[in-house]
Amino acid sequence: MCKVFVLDTEKRPLNPIHSAQARLLLRNKKAAIFRRFPFTIILKESKPESPISPLRLKIDPGAKTTGIALVNDSTGEVVFAAELKHRGFAIRDALTSRRQLRRSRRARITRYRKPRFKNRPHRDGWLAPSLQSRVENIKTWVERLRKLAPIKAISQELVRFDMQLMLKPDIQGEEYQQGTLAGYETREYLLEKWGRQCAYCGIKDITFQVEHIHPRAKGGSNSITNITLSCEKCNIKKGTKDIKEFLKKDPTKLEIILKQAKRPLTDAAAVNATSFALLFALKATGLPVETGSGGLTKFNRSQQKIPKSHWADAATIGKSTPKLIIKGIKPLLITANGHGTRQMCGTDKFGIPCRHRTNKQIHFGFQTGDIIKAVVTKGKKVGEYIGRVLCRATGSFDIATKAGRIAGISHKYCSATHKKDGYSYAF
């Protein structure tokens, strides 16, 4: 279980403590709950002389999910872990829908304005909104965690794969590219690109061999675009044959393999596009920032025999990774939901206005997205309910609980436990 964050009465972050200690402080009324997610308590006294062990914040950026871990470098203990699910693809789909609606309006005879092209030049360092949202989500959580824990250093996985090393295998570079680690970058990239299955027969969950699509014996190169994954049986069967000769009876599969070989890894491209923007944002915090590659992360995780997960990848980033102590860690699952929409008028699939929205979002002190606790004392729905609330101006709310959606709960029975902040939480 992750440890509990502790603040003193001046809101200075102290060393995180075990949940049993937190319960004892709350029971003895020496502390109060400061925040539900991540769970944080605030002491009722100042502790300026309390010794503090510095923590390292480790971040494994992903296209869909980012791993976050707080590690004590001196002891190797993993203090906190989380997995942050991004909404980049939802933003992309929303922008695509808006673009299609606008284009369809411009194509009509009653065009509402003249078409304009290239009239909005982007500033240097501009990222598409779907990519920028990933950077902003991580920045938000870096700032939140800095307020709750004594973070003194940051580690970031800068690139998922060392593309330069893969394209030029004979390159002489930093120490981490040599020795035992050599080849980890390429193998991890191929596993992701080819879906962890044999390119020829599709078999999964076996030990794969690295195979040249155009054989070296016939002039094929070591370029990453000429390498795929193969099971031992298919590799022996293909031998030194050219792929066109080997798959001459299956032209469909031949076409798929040749296209896939040239296609870049989409998720890796999204991560690499945002990695340096994130690096600059992390350096702006003033903390020392360590960087590492995905191949090094996998090497560290494999050496310590830690099962793969987003938060585990984060904990093993960089050369500074100590021997980790992981005891029953249950990561906080964070999903970015956004803060609603500014759209005042909804449209149907043809772009025709069909509904209007109200400016008022807060009803009886609550707004949709708050996590609340409702204790119903009379009526057909007597009981205690905890979950995310859907507010109505009438005061009759719906609560989304683990057991399902409970409708028709009066606002009089509700009390907020966590205000809406654009994210949802689970364990």
Summary of the structure (lengths in Angstrom):
residues: 427
radius of gyration: 26.4
end to end distance: 10.2
largest distance: 81.8
contacts: 1206
relative contact order: 0.13
helix: 32%
strand: 27%
